[in-house]
Amino acid sequence: MAKTTPLSGFPELLPEQRFVEQQVIDTLRATFELHGFAGIETRAVEPLDQLLRKGDTSKEVYLLRRLHEESAEGHAGLGLHFDLTVPFARYVLENAGRLDFPFRRYQIQKVWRGERPQEGRFREFAQADIDIIGRDVLPFHHDVEVTRVMVDALSRLDFLPGFRLQVNNRKLIQGFYAGLGIAAGDQVDEVMRLVDKLDKLPPAKVHELLLADAGIDPATADRVLALATIRSTDTSFVDAVRGLGVEHPLLDEGLAELAELVGSCAGLVTDRVRVEADLSIARGLDYYTGTVFETRLDGYESLGSICSGGRYDALASDGRSTYPGVGISLGVSRVVVPLLARTGLTADRKVPSAVLVALADEASRGAGDEVATALRARGIPCEVAASAQKFGKQIRNAERRGIPYVWFTQDGDDGPRHQVKDIRSGDQVDADPATWTPPTEDLRPQVVSSSSTSKESTQ
């Protein structure tokens, strides 16, 4: 077979790295379910016109030529979904008669996007979304709830560095711009799009673009940027905005909502976790109508936002009802793969097995299988040795793969005698396969740093 060449943008992990990713996914799923969110999975394929309906370009979509050619539905093209929001909107419309609203869902799936591969950006990656969607109305307190759920989920990933969840409100921005006399519609959208570039461009460049592309005067551009520089981890941003001397009813509404959200999350703030009002956050997609989120990891700012979303009041509609919602998406691969590369995070063993059942000879394989069956019946992951090598080789095989215990069975006058050896300490004791249990921390692999032997919490 010819030597293969890896495809860039399609990360594949070793088993011990994949375990780290699985721990992230398991923690997210468990946290979402603690908050009452139901899991769904949507198909990988959507019609092209649906994928592009929120303003993304066809360059981001991977088309499926054969499926399109064989399709009997007459779609203008079929492609792999590049996020989970568009498929969810379609799912809600198709199943509205069978869903209870407000509908709270989480979704953890692969998505595909036509990106230029680089750190944190892939062509195939795992994403985790939570959304709450209502029928015709959705009270603002759900914006607060979604924020608190994602903060809770990220806080439970102890091996993550600290993070900053940045929040803003499009009503606040639009009301401020309206108070400045910026025309509603395309001009407001263009100003927001340019302000959203402040994390990539210096303020002087954004100021220049505001004049050239948005068509506003220098004094107005100065006030636009003055708003965008306001940040606080408490509600003091309200006075800072008021100090800019702009008035508009929509601005008042946005300020009140953002203050409620930041105040409601104050009890979740720790040394690792910060919720910050950042009035430069606008989000480039025009379907956001209120709260908007972005999240950055401490020390990994070059990755950009790893978790983002917001409020959308009319993403889905069937002509009779409108389905407003609020949601936030976490790029699982976007976080995990760079962390693995930079920190050496890995599992402390390459297999889930906590026990290797050793064989004295091939004739004892049946007895070994019985021991393994008894251990598995009580939830202890184990495997029987692949071959009846010398015990020393079987122990070294377990050690190489990180399996902490080796089980030995010998014939005795009163029946088989069982012993289990902790190959880390060398301790070997009598054991009964019907009752013996390893310490809790040995039941499953644990996340460790390759540069350290200390275990990190993965529970």
C-alpha positions as a printed Julia matrix, in Angstrom:
459×3 Matrix{Float64}:
   0.0     0.0    0.0
   1.32    3.44  -0.91
   2.27    5.81   1.87
  -0.69    7.99   2.86
  -0.61   11.75   3.27
  -2.72   13.38   6.0
  -5.45   15.78   4.88
  -5.07   19.19   6.47
  -8.06   20.47   8.37
  -9.37   17.03   9.35
  -7.9    16.32  12.81
  -7.54   12.7   13.88
  -6.58   11.96  17.47
  -4.7     9.11  19.09
  -6.76    7.05  21.57
  -5.29    8.8   24.61
  -6.05   12.21  23.02
  -9.5    11.15  21.92
 -10.26   10.35  25.55
  -9.67   14.0   26.46
 -12.13   15.07  23.75
 -14.64   12.49  24.97
 -14.33   13.82  28.53
 -15.13   17.29  27.25
 -18.17   16.0   25.33
 -19.36   13.86  28.28
 -19.05   16.82  30.66
 -20.93   19.1   28.31
 -23.69   16.56  27.77
 -24.07   15.86  31.49
 -24.19   19.57  32.33
 -26.71   20.37  29.61
 -28.94   17.55  30.84
 -28.62   18.79  34.43
 -30.23   21.99  33.2
 -33.05   20.12  31.46
 -31.86   20.3   27.85
 -32.82   17.39  25.58
 -30.34   16.01  23.07
 -31.07   15.8   19.37
 -29.08   14.95  16.25
 -29.86   16.29  12.8
 -28.81   14.94   9.41
 -25.45   16.01   8.01
 -26.92   17.24   4.72
 -29.07   20.31   4.04
 -30.29   21.99   0.84
 -27.84   24.63  -0.33
 -30.44   27.4   -0.35
 -31.11   26.71   3.33
 -27.43   26.65   4.23
 -26.92   30.06   2.64
 -30.04   31.75   3.96
 -28.3    33.52   6.85
 -25.71   35.23   4.7
 -22.78   32.83   4.52
 -21.0    32.25   1.23
 -21.03   29.12  -0.87
 -17.26   28.88  -0.41
 -17.9    27.64   3.13
 -20.1    24.75   2.04
 -18.95   21.29   0.93
 -21.3    20.14  -1.82
 -22.27   16.49  -2.25
 -22.27   16.0   -6.0
 -23.52   12.41  -6.22
 -26.29   12.9   -3.67
 -27.41   15.99  -5.55
 -27.45   14.14  -8.86
 -29.47   11.27  -7.38
 -31.86   13.5   -5.43
 -35.49   13.24  -6.45
 -36.56   16.32  -4.5
 -35.21   18.78  -7.04
 -33.11   20.8   -4.62
 -30.78   23.4   -6.08
 -27.86   21.67  -4.43
 -27.07   19.68  -1.29
 -24.21   20.32   1.08
 -22.8    19.31   4.44
 -23.95   21.58   7.26
 -21.29   24.05   8.43
 -22.99   24.85  11.73
 -25.85   23.41  13.81
 -28.11   26.47  13.87
 -29.51   26.21  10.33
 -30.28   22.47  10.7
 -31.92   23.16  14.07
 -34.16   25.86  12.59
 -35.27   23.44   9.88
 -35.77   20.68  12.49
 -38.03   22.94  14.55
 -40.18   23.84  11.54
 -40.57   20.18  10.53
 -41.39   18.97  14.05
 -43.18   21.98  15.56
 -46.39   20.01  16.05
 -44.58   17.42  18.17
 -42.38   19.71  20.26
 -43.23   21.43  23.54
 -42.29   25.11  23.64
 -40.12   26.63  24.88
 -38.02   23.79  23.47
 -34.61   23.35  25.08
 -32.13   21.33  23.08
 -28.47   20.49  23.0
 -26.68   19.09  20.0
 -23.1    17.79  19.78
 -22.1    16.8   16.25
 -19.51   17.11  13.53
 -19.79   20.0   11.1
 -17.88   20.77   7.89
 -16.69   24.17   6.75
 -14.57   25.4    3.85
 -11.91   27.02   6.05
  -8.25   27.64   5.43
  -6.78   25.17   7.97
  -4.86   26.79  10.83
  -4.65   26.49  14.61
  -8.18   26.18  15.94
  -9.79   26.22  12.48
 -10.6    22.99  10.73
 -12.58   21.71   7.77
 -14.19   19.03   9.92
 -14.78   19.64  13.6
 -17.05   18.86  16.53
 -19.4    21.54  17.8
 -21.68   21.69  20.85
 -24.8    23.9   20.77
 -27.51   24.75  23.25
 -30.63   26.68  22.28
 -33.97   27.58  23.8
 -36.62   28.33  21.21
 -40.19   29.53  21.74
 -43.3    29.87  19.64
 -44.0    33.56  18.83
 -42.56   34.78  22.15
 -39.53   33.94  24.27
 -39.0    35.88  27.53
 -35.62   37.5   28.11
 -34.84   35.36  31.16
 -33.93   32.57  28.74
 -30.99   34.7   27.53
 -29.75   34.7   31.11
 -30.35   30.96  31.43
 -28.37   30.03  28.31
 -25.46   32.17  29.53
 -25.46   30.53  32.94
 -25.65   27.02  31.46
 -22.61   27.51  29.23
 -20.62   29.16  32.05
 -21.48   26.18  34.25
 -20.42   23.7   31.54
 -17.08   25.41  30.85
 -16.39   25.77  34.58
 -16.65   21.99  34.99
 -13.81   21.44  32.51
 -11.09   21.81  35.12
  -8.22   21.3   32.68
  -9.24   24.36  30.65
  -7.43   27.63  31.37
  -9.48   30.57  32.61
 -11.97   32.07  30.22
 -13.85   35.29  29.62
 -17.42   35.16  28.32
 -18.05   38.53  26.68
 -21.62   39.73  26.28
 -23.3    42.63  24.54
 -26.74   43.48  23.21
 -27.6    44.43  19.64
 -30.49   46.61  20.85
 -27.99   48.65  22.84
 -25.76   49.05  19.79
 -28.57   49.82  17.36
 -30.22   52.24  19.77
 -26.93   54.06  20.33
 -26.32   54.3   16.59
 -29.87   55.52  16.01
 -29.33   58.19  18.66
 -26.26   59.31  16.73
 -28.32   59.63  13.55
 -26.85   56.63  11.75
 -29.46   55.41   9.27
 -31.28   52.22  10.2
 -30.78   49.25   7.92
 -27.73   48.74   5.77
 -25.69   51.56   7.3
 -26.21   50.31  10.86
 -25.36   46.76   9.75
 -22.18   47.99   8.05
 -21.08   49.96  11.13
 -21.63   46.87  13.33
 -19.75   44.68  10.88
 -16.76   47.03  10.99
 -16.81   47.46  14.78
 -16.8    43.66  15.07
 -13.32   43.74  13.49
 -11.78   45.46  16.53
 -10.38   42.16  17.76
  -8.37   41.89  14.52
  -7.7    45.51  13.48
  -6.4    48.53  15.45
  -8.98   51.22  16.32
  -7.36   53.7   13.9
  -7.92   51.31  10.99
 -11.52   50.65  12.01
 -12.05   54.42  12.27
 -10.74   54.77   8.73
 -13.08   52.03   7.48
 -16.05   53.62   9.23
 -15.49   56.76   7.19
 -14.77   55.03   3.89
 -17.14   52.04   3.96
 -19.96   53.11   6.29
 -20.06   56.72   5.18
 -20.21   58.32   8.63
 -18.41   61.52   9.65
 -15.28   61.57  11.89
 -17.09   62.84  14.99
 -19.7    60.08  14.75
 -16.98   57.48  14.18
 -15.26   58.73  17.35
 -18.42   58.16  19.4
 -18.99   54.75  17.81
 -15.5    53.7   18.91
 -15.98   55.28  22.34
 -18.93   52.94  22.9
 -16.89   49.97  21.7
 -14.13   50.59  24.28
 -16.48   50.17  27.26
 -15.96   46.96  29.23
 -16.86   45.92  32.76
 -17.47   42.8   34.82
 -20.33   44.5   36.66
 -23.16   46.85  35.71
 -20.98   49.98  35.82
 -21.06   49.97  32.0
 -24.55   51.51  32.22
 -23.2    54.78  33.66
 -20.32   54.7   31.17
 -22.76   54.51  28.26
 -24.99   57.19  29.74
 -21.91   59.39  30.03
 -21.62   59.45  26.23
 -24.79   61.55  26.1
 -26.81   59.51  23.59
 -30.52   58.84  24.11
 -32.88   56.43  22.38
 -35.64   54.05  23.63
 -33.95   51.01  22.02
 -30.7    51.93  23.78
 -32.57   51.98  27.11
 -34.01   48.53  26.41
 -30.65   47.06  25.47
 -28.92   48.55  28.52
 -31.58   47.11  30.83
 -31.29   43.63  29.32
 -27.51   43.58  29.39
 -27.43   44.83  32.99
 -29.87   42.08  34.0
 -27.74   39.42  32.31
 -24.43   40.56  33.82
 -25.97   40.97  37.26
 -27.6    37.55  37.12
 -24.25   35.88  36.34
 -22.28   37.65  39.09
 -22.52   34.65  41.4
 -20.79   32.4   38.84
 -17.65   34.53  38.58
 -14.42   33.0   39.95
 -10.69   33.41  39.4
 -11.05   31.23  36.28
 -14.44   32.42  35.09
 -15.38   35.95  34.12
 -18.55   37.29  32.53
 -17.8    40.67  30.99
 -19.92   43.29  29.27
 -17.87   44.11  26.17
 -19.56   46.71  24.0
 -17.29   45.99  21.04
 -18.98   42.61  20.51
 -21.51   42.8   17.69
 -21.37   39.43  15.87
 -21.29   39.76  12.1
 -24.44   37.77  11.28
 -27.46   39.98  10.8
 -30.07   37.63  12.29
 -29.01   38.42  15.88
 -31.51   40.78  17.5
 -30.5    41.12  21.16
 -27.95   39.41  23.38
 -24.7    38.37  21.68
 -21.9    36.23  23.13
 -18.23   35.57  22.48
 -15.76   33.65  24.66
 -11.98   33.71  24.82
  -9.54   31.46  26.66
  -6.82   33.06  28.75
  -3.49   32.63  26.99
  -5.2    31.45  23.8
  -6.51   34.76  22.52
  -5.04   34.01  19.09
  -7.77   31.38  18.65
 -10.4    34.1   18.67
 -13.82   33.29  20.08
 -14.22   29.62  20.99
 -17.85   29.92  22.07
 -20.35   32.36  20.56
 -24.0    32.96  19.78
 -26.89   35.17  20.68
 -30.57   36.01  20.52
 -32.48   35.64  17.25
 -36.13   36.64  17.12
 -37.01   35.45  13.61
 -34.57   32.79  12.45
 -37.39   30.3   11.8
 -40.95   30.93  10.63
 -43.58   28.77   8.94
 -45.82   31.67   7.88
 -48.22   31.14  10.77
 -45.84   31.2   13.73
 -42.4    32.65  14.33
 -39.91   30.78  16.48
 -37.6    33.14  18.41
 -34.64   31.66  20.2
 -31.37   32.2   22.0
 -28.37   29.91  21.77
 -24.66   29.55  22.14
 -22.2    27.28  20.32
 -18.91   25.87  21.58
 -16.28   24.74  19.09
 -15.2    21.52  20.79
 -12.39   20.74  18.33
 -11.44   24.41  18.25
 -10.67   24.19  21.97
  -9.44   20.64  22.4
  -7.02   20.19  19.5
  -4.9    23.31  20.26
  -4.9    22.43  23.96
  -3.61   18.94  23.18
  -0.86   20.39  20.99
   0.23   23.16  23.35
  -0.13   21.58  26.79
   0.39   17.88  26.1
  -2.94   16.97  27.69
  -3.55   13.28  27.29
  -5.05   10.29  29.1
  -2.87    8.35  31.53
  -3.55    5.14  29.61
  -4.11    4.29  25.98
  -7.03    1.94  26.62
 -10.04    2.07  28.94
  -9.02   -1.23  30.59
  -8.29   -1.01  34.32
  -7.32   -4.69  34.52
  -5.39   -7.09  32.29
  -6.29  -10.73  33.03
  -3.06  -12.67  32.6
  -2.91  -16.17  31.11
  -0.66  -18.96  32.32
  -1.28  -20.81  29.05
  -3.81  -20.89  26.22
  -5.76  -23.65  27.95
  -6.63  -21.17  30.72
  -8.24  -18.64  28.35
 -11.75  -19.85  29.24
 -11.07  -19.28  32.94
  -9.64  -15.85  32.11
 -12.79  -14.97  30.2
 -14.87  -15.91  33.26
 -12.82  -13.58  35.46
 -13.21  -10.76  32.92
 -16.96  -11.36  32.7
 -17.3   -11.15  36.5
 -15.35   -7.89  36.6
 -17.26   -6.32  33.71
 -20.58   -7.26  35.36
 -19.65   -4.73  38.06
 -18.53   -2.04  35.66
 -14.77   -2.68  35.75
 -13.23   -2.29  32.26
 -10.85   -5.16  31.56
  -9.38   -7.36  28.86
  -7.84  -10.82  28.67
  -4.22  -11.05  27.55
  -3.82  -11.42  23.8
  -1.39  -14.3   24.22
  -0.01  -16.5   27.01
   3.48  -15.02  27.11
   5.7   -15.11  30.16
   4.09  -13.17  32.99
   6.86  -10.57  32.85
   6.0    -9.77  29.24
   2.29   -9.6   30.03
   3.0    -7.14  32.86
   5.19   -5.01  30.59
   2.41   -5.01  27.98
  -0.01   -3.68  30.59
   2.51   -1.1   31.77
   3.17    0.13  28.21
  -0.53    0.83  27.71
  -1.07    2.28  31.19
  -3.26   -0.54  32.55
  -2.76   -0.33  36.33
  -3.72   -3.87  37.43
  -2.84   -7.4   36.29
  -4.98  -10.34  37.42
  -3.46  -13.79  38.02
  -5.31  -17.08  38.51
  -3.64  -20.24  39.78
  -5.06  -23.69  40.45
  -5.23  -24.54  44.15
  -6.31  -27.53  46.26
  -9.6   -25.79  47.08
 -10.17  -24.35  43.61
  -8.7   -21.42  41.7
  -6.73  -18.81  43.65
  -6.99  -15.26  42.39
  -4.55  -12.43  42.96
  -4.37   -8.9   41.57
  -1.17   -6.89  41.22
  -0.91   -3.1   41.18
   1.99   -2.83  38.76
   2.72    0.76  39.81
   3.43   -0.09  43.44
   4.2    -3.78  43.05
   1.6    -4.75  45.67
  -0.07   -8.11  44.99
  -3.03   -9.29  47.06
  -5.64  -12.05  47.1
  -8.83  -11.01  45.32
 -12.28  -12.33  44.45
 -13.54  -11.44  40.95
 -17.06  -11.23  42.38
 -16.2    -8.52  44.94
 -12.83   -6.85  44.17
 -13.01   -3.26  42.94
 -10.17   -0.86  42.16
 -10.13    2.67  43.59
 -12.55    5.0   41.82
  -9.78    7.02  40.2
  -8.47    3.87  38.49
 -11.77    2.78  36.95
 -11.4     5.14  34.0
  -8.44    6.87  32.38
  -7.62   10.27  33.84
  -6.51   13.41  32.03
  -2.89   14.32  32.7
  -0.3    16.62  31.24
   2.46   14.83  29.37
   4.94   17.02  31.25
   3.53   16.11  34.65
   2.42   12.97  36.43
  -0.21   14.8   38.5
  -3.78   13.95  37.56
  -6.31   16.57  36.56
  -9.98   16.19  37.42
 -12.12   14.76  34.65
 -15.25   14.02  36.65
